[in-house]
Amino acid sequence: MLKRNNFVSSPYQPVFEVTRGNIVESIQFGAAAVVDSHGRLLAQLGDPQAVTFLRSTAKPFQALPFIERGGHQAFGLEMHEIAIMCASHSGTDEHVATIKAMQAKIGVTVDDLMCGMHYPFHEATADAMKVRGELPTPYRHNCSGKHTGMLAHAKIRGAPIQTYLDMNNPVQESILQAFAEMCDLPVEKVELGIDGCSAPNFASALYNGAFGYARLCDPSGFSAERAAACRTITSAMTTYPNMVAGPDRFDTLLMELGQGRIVVKGGAEGYQGIGLLPGALGADSPGIGIAIKISDGDPSGRALQGVSLAILQSLGALSASDLEKLAAFGPRKQLYNFRKINIGQSRPAFQLELS
């Protein structure tokens, strides 16, 4: 029998709730850290030292050492192609055409991709494929842009492309080093795991993930080469947000609304990274990073989207007009049943206190 004195406190707090009538019917727990590019913790939910995998939120860091080496210039990659290297794309025909064009420049093929395959996230594309009897290939996988970038990285380094996912391949060694440096961590403190696409993935404290995003957006403390690479990545993502996600998706629409001020990249199992570029909160505001984790993985995305918007609202990064344009995602939403009767609402369950 479990004794009461063996209870371990959770790093998570209530962050999102759903009501039915006057009763709170469901509560989701989470944690978040808001950090500026100087390393100051500006706000938190739960424990900012909670350690969790970034999953696809790490993709800009995984592209960084390739861009820093000038790989995009060597292969003549354009900005929309850099954006899809940082993407969890929806697998539309446009996304596939972009990947194919990149691979033609790099000199690799779909057979070199080790990401696996699945039907597109974009339902209309998936339905059209099924109607015509087309099976998915690795091109449709949401991580095929990242993997194509890793293949390009291997090619420019003269590293074996057959083992581009192995941790002892120079590609993955340099990615781990860059991630650790961006997030201000010793390499040996980064916990490693295998992502859904078979690439190595990283776990860190939410504080460090947020700090990494702050410095991605505000890289003035790094070398000229790294700072230029960070600016190339954030410019590509914010200029071509549809390449980073896809039609009608949260990351795409929030970056479109931000008009170059906001970098957004979600990850699986309820992780979200957001970066605010310098000046986003006023003329002298530094880069700011936000890392959010919903403890139950948030399969529907409702908590992650609502919490993200509520934090941005508290920081003053989104106006009332901005929030109205994103009302389909929250932060508060009225809920209706199948007869269109209002039965309750979903809403954030916290007040963000800024330090």
C-alpha positions in Angstrom: 0.0 0.0 0.0 1.3 3.5 -0.9 1.9 5.5 2.2 0.9 9.1 2.3 4.4 10.3 3.2 5.6 8.9 -0.1 3.6 11.4 -2.1 5.7 13.3 -4.6 4.5 16.8 -5.5 3.8 17.4 -9.2 5.7 20.1 -11.2 2.3 20.9 -12.9 -0.5 23.1 -11.9 -4.1 23.5 -13.2 -3.9 25.6 -16.4 -7.0 24.8 -18.4 -10.6 23.9 -17.6 -13.9 22.9 -19.2 -17.2 23.7 -17.7 -20.7 22.3 -18.1 -23.3 24.6 -16.7 -21.8 26.0 -13.5 -19.5 23.1 -12.8 -15.9 22.6 -13.8 -16.1 19.3 -15.5 -12.5 18.8 -16.6 -9.1 20.2 -15.6 -5.8 19.9 -17.5 -2.5 20.5 -15.8 0.6 22.0 -17.2 3.7 24.1 -16.6 5.4 27.0 -18.5 8.4 29.3 -18.4 8.7 32.7 -19.9 12.4 33.8 -20.2 14.1 36.7 -21.9 17.3 36.6 -23.9 19.3 37.7 -20.8 18.2 34.6 -19.0 15.7 36.3 -16.7 12.7 34.2 -15.7 9.8 36.6 -16.3 6.9 34.4 -15.4 6.1 30.7 -14.7 3.3 28.3 -14.3 4.1 25.3 -12.2 7.8 24.4 -12.0 9.9 26.0 -14.8 12.6 23.3 -14.0 10.3 20.5 -15.1 12.2 18.4 -17.6 10.4 17.2 -20.7 11.1 16.5 -24.4 10.7 19.3 -26.8 9.7 16.9 -29.6 9.1 18.9 -32.8 9.6 22.2 -31.0 13.4 21.4 -31.3 13.3 21.6 -35.1 14.7 25.1 -35.5 17.7 24.1 -33.4 18.1 20.9 -35.5 18.4 23.0 -38.6 20.8 25.6 -37.0 24.2 24.0 -37.5 23.5 23.3 -41.2 22.5 26.9 -41.8 25.5 28.1 -39.7 27.8 26.2 -42.0 26.3 27.9 -45.0 24.7 24.7 -46.3 21.6 26.5 -47.5 23.8 28.7 -49.7 25.9 25.8 -51.0 22.8 24.1 -52.2 20.9 27.2 -53.3 18.1 26.6 -50.9 15.5 29.4 -50.7 13.7 30.8 -47.6 10.6 28.7 -48.0 12.8 25.6 -48.2 14.6 26.6 -45.0 11.2 27.0 -43.3 10.1 23.5 -44.2 13.3 22.2 -42.6 11.9 23.5 -39.3 8.4 22.2 -40.0 5.8 19.7 -38.9 4.1 20.2 -42.2 0.6 19.1 -43.2 1.7 16.9 -46.1 -0.1 19.0 -48.8 0.9 18.8 -52.5 2.7 22.1 -52.0 4.7 20.7 -49.2 5.6 17.6 -51.2 6.6 19.7 -54.2 8.9 21.8 -51.9 10.6 18.7 -50.5 11.1 17.2 -54.0 12.7 20.4 -55.2 15.1 20.5 -52.3 16.1 16.9 -52.8 16.9 17.6 -56.5 19.2 20.4 -55.4 20.9 18.3 -52.7 21.2 15.1 -54.7 19.1 12.8 -52.5 15.8 11.0 -53.0 12.8 9.8 -51.1 14.6 6.5 -50.6 17.1 8.2 -48.4 14.5 9.5 -45.9 14.3 7.5 -42.7 11.3 9.3 -41.2 8.7 6.6 -42.0 5.4 7.5 -43.6 1.8 8.4 -42.7 -1.2 10.0 -44.4 -1.1 13.8 -44.4 -2.3 15.8 -41.5 -4.3 17.9 -44.1 -7.6 16.0 -44.2 -8.6 17.1 -47.7 -5.2 16.0 -49.1 -5.5 12.6 -47.3 -9.1 12.1 -48.6 -8.1 12.9 -52.2 -5.2 10.4 -51.9 -7.5 7.7 -50.7 -10.1 8.4 -53.5 -7.4 7.9 -56.1 -5.8 5.0 -54.3 -2.5 6.8 -53.6 -0.6 5.4 -50.6 1.6 7.8 -48.5 5.3 7.9 -49.0 7.9 9.5 -46.7 7.4 12.8 -48.6 4.0 13.1 -46.8 5.5 12.6 -43.4 5.4 15.8 -41.3 9.1 15.6 -40.6 10.3 15.0 -44.2 11.6 18.6 -44.4 13.7 18.2 -41.2 15.1 14.9 -42.5 15.9 16.4 -45.9 17.8 19.1 -44.1 19.7 16.5 -42.1 20.6 14.7 -45.4 21.9 17.9 -46.8 23.9 18.5 -43.7 25.5 15.0 -44.1 26.3 15.7 -47.7 28.0 19.0 -47.0 30.0 17.5 -44.2 31.0 14.4 -46.2 29.3 12.3 -43.5 27.6 9.0 -44.4 23.9 9.6 -45.3 23.0 6.1 -44.5 23.6 6.7 -40.8 22.5 10.4 -40.7 20.2 9.6 -37.6 22.9 7.9 -35.5 24.1 9.9 -32.6 27.8 9.3 -33.5 27.2 10.8 -37.0 28.7 14.3 -37.2 25.3 15.6 -38.2 23.7 14.6 -34.9 26.8 15.4 -32.8 26.7 19.0 -34.1 22.9 19.3 -33.6 23.2 18.2 -30.0 26.1 20.7 -29.4 24.1 23.5 -31.0 21.0 22.7 -29.0 22.9 22.6 -25.7 24.6 25.9 -26.4 21.4 27.6 -27.4 19.6 26.4 -24.2 22.7 27.1 -22.0 23.1 23.5 -21.0 26.2 21.2 -20.7 25.9 18.6 -23.4 25.9 15.8 -20.8 22.9 17.3 -19.1 20.7 17.0 -22.2 18.5 13.9 -21.9 18.2 12.0 -25.2 15.3 10.0 -26.7 14.1 8.8 -30.1 11.4 10.9 -31.7 8.4 9.6 -33.6 10.3 10.1 -36.9 13.3 8.1 -35.6 15.6 11.2 -35.2 17.2 11.9 -31.8 15.3 14.3 -29.6 16.1 16.3 -26.5 14.7 16.9 -23.1 15.5 19.9 -21.0 13.9 22.0 -18.3 11.2 24.3 -19.5 13.3 27.2 -18.5 16.2 26.1 -20.8 13.8 25.5 -23.7 12.3 29.0 -23.3 15.8 30.5 -23.0 16.8 28.7 -26.2 13.8 30.3 -28.0 14.6 33.7 -26.6 18.1 33.5 -27.9 17.0 32.1 -31.3 14.9 35.3 -31.6 17.6 37.6 -30.1 21.0 36.0 -30.9 23.1 39.1 -30.2 25.3 37.3 -27.7 26.5 34.7 -30.2 29.2 34.7 -32.9 28.4 36.5 -36.1 27.9 33.2 -37.9 25.4 31.8 -35.4 23.6 35.1 -35.1 23.1 35.2 -38.8 21.9 31.6 -38.9 19.4 32.3 -36.1 18.1 35.3 -38.0 17.8 33.3 -41.2 15.8 30.6 -39.5 13.4 33.0 -37.8 13.0 35.0 -40.9 12.2 31.9 -43.0 9.7 30.6 -40.4 7.8 33.9 -40.1 7.9 34.7 -43.8 6.6 31.3 -44.8 4.5 30.0 -41.8 2.4 27.8 -44.1 5.6 25.8 -44.7 6.1 25.4 -41.0 2.7 23.9 -40.4 -0.1 24.2 -42.9 -3.6 25.5 -43.8 -5.7 26.6 -40.8 -3.2 25.3 -38.2 -2.4 27.2 -35.0 1.3 27.8 -35.6 0.6 29.1 -39.2 -2.1 31.5 -38.2 -0.4 32.9 -35.2 2.8 33.6 -37.1 0.8 35.1 -40.0 -0.9 37.4 -37.4 2.5 38.2 -35.8 3.9 39.6 -39.1 7.5 38.8 -38.3 7.2 39.4 -34.5 6.4 35.9 -33.3 8.0 32.5 -34.0 5.8 29.5 -33.2 6.6 25.8 -33.2 4.5 23.1 -31.5 5.6 19.6 -30.6 3.9 16.4 -29.9 2.6 15.4 -26.4 1.5 18.9 -25.5 4.7 21.0 -26.0 4.7 24.5 -27.4 7.6 26.8 -28.1 7.0 30.5 -28.8 9.6 33.2 -29.4 9.0 37.0 -29.5 11.6 39.0 -31.5 13.2 42.1 -30.0 10.8 45.0 -30.1 7.7 42.8 -30.1 6.6 44.2 -26.8 7.9 47.7 -27.4 10.9 49.5 -28.8 13.4 48.3 -26.2 12.0 44.8 -25.4 14.4 41.9 -25.7 13.8 38.6 -27.3 11.5 36.4 -25.2 11.0 32.7 -25.2 8.0 30.7 -23.9 8.0 27.0 -23.3 4.7 25.3 -22.4 4.0 21.6 -21.5 0.5 20.1 -20.9 1.0 17.1 -18.7 -1.5 14.8 -20.3 -0.2 15.3 -23.9 -3.3 17.4 -24.8 -4.4 15.2 -27.8 -6.9 17.8 -29.0 -4.6 20.8 -28.6 -7.3 22.8 -26.9 -5.3 23.4 -23.7 -2.1 24.2 -25.4 -3.7 26.7 -27.8 -5.7 28.4 -25.0 -2.8 28.6 -22.6 -0.5 29.9 -25.4 -2.9 32.7 -26.2 -3.5 33.6 -22.6 0.2 33.9 -21.9 0.7 36.1 -25.0 -2.3 38.2 -23.9 -0.8 38.6 -20.4 2.5 39.7 -21.9 0.8 42.3 -24.2 2.0 40.5 -27.3 -1.6 40.2 -28.7 -4.3 42.9 -28.9 -8.0 42.3 -28.5 -8.3 42.5 -32.3 -5.6 39.9 -32.6 -7.4 37.6 -30.2 -10.6 38.0 -32.1 -9.0 36.8 -35.2 -7.7 33.7 -33.4 -11.0 33.1 -31.5 -11.3 29.6 -32.9 -8.4 28.6 -30.7 -9.3 30.4 -27.5 -8.2 31.5 -25.0 -11.9 31.3 -24.0 -14.4 29.4 -26.1 -18.1 28.8 -25.7 -19.0 25.1 -26.1 -22.1 23.8 -27.9 -23.6 20.4 -28.3 -24.8 18.8 -31.5 -28.0 20.8 -31.4 -26.0 24.0 -31.1 -27.1 24.6 -27.5 -24.5 26.4 -25.3 -23.5 23.9 -22.6 -20.4 25.5 -21.1 -17.0 26.9 -22.0 -13.3 26.1 -22.1 -10.9 28.6 -20.5 -7.5 29.1 -18.9 -7.4 28.3 -15.2 -4.6 30.7 -14.2 -3.5 34.3 -13.8 0.0 34.8 -15.1 2.1 36.9 -12.7 5.0 38.8 -14.3 8.1 39.4 -12.3 
